[in-house]
Amino acid sequence: MPDINYKIEPVDEKPKKKGPQRGTGYKYDPIIEDFLESEHSLVRVEGTGREANYLSMQLKRVLDRREINDVAVSVRNKEVYLEKS
């Protein structure tokens, strides 16, 4: 018989299931939300600590997932820009 360490303990009930795990794209939703709520038509995104290409990819995923087609993400000189069309 194999040696394994385990223990069983009585419980009153099973815990509730957690909702679906959020992917990393959800981390960037506030950036898109703030931009959509702003009056600006063009902004530069700063202060995330992420490389421009990575950040632009994540922001594009947010836009795709939320089916937002009137916002463009672009990278110029290693900086990320959001633009309303």
N, C-alpha and C positions, 0 to 999 in steps of 0.2 A: 504494500500500500504506500503510495507516494506521500512524502512529508510536505504538507502545505500549511501555511498559517492562515487561519480564518477565525471569524467569530460570527455568531448570529445573535441578533438581539430583537426583542419584541418591540413593535411599534403600534400605535393606535390607528394610524391611517397612512396611506401613501401620499407623498407631496403632490401638489398640482403640477401639471406639465407646464414647462416654460414655453413661451412663444417661440417662433422661429428665430434662430440666431441671426443677428444682423451682420451683413458683410461690411467690408471697409468702406464701401461707397456711401453708406449712411452717415459716416463721419463727415462727409463733405456736403451733405444736404443743407446745413445752415448757410454755407457760402452762397449757394444758388438761391436759397430763400431770401437772404438779405439783399442780394442783387435784384431779384424780381420785385421786392418791395420798395427798392430805392427808385428815385426819379432819374437816375443816371442811365445813359444809354451805352456808356463804355467805361469799364473800370479795370484797374490792374489789381490782381490778387497777390498780396504780400503776407509774410509772416507765418507761413505754414511750416517752414523748415523742410519742405519737400522740393525735390528737383522739379523744374518746370514741366518736363515731359511727363513725369509720373503724375503730377497734380492735374495737368490738362486731361490725361487719360481718365483719371478718377472723376473729374467734373463732367466729362463727356458721358461716362457711364451713368451718372446721376441724371443727366438730361435725357438720355435714352430710356432709362427705367421709368422716369416720370412722364415720358412722352412730351417733353418740352422742345418744340421745334423752332421757336423764335429767339433762341439764345445760341450764340456761337462762342466757342472756346478757341483761342489761338495762342501760339507761343511766338514771341519775338524777342530776340536778344536775351534768351534765358529768363523771360518774364511771361506770366500767364495773364491773358486778357479775356474778359467776358464782354460780349457785345449783344445788345438787343437789336433785332432786325425790324 
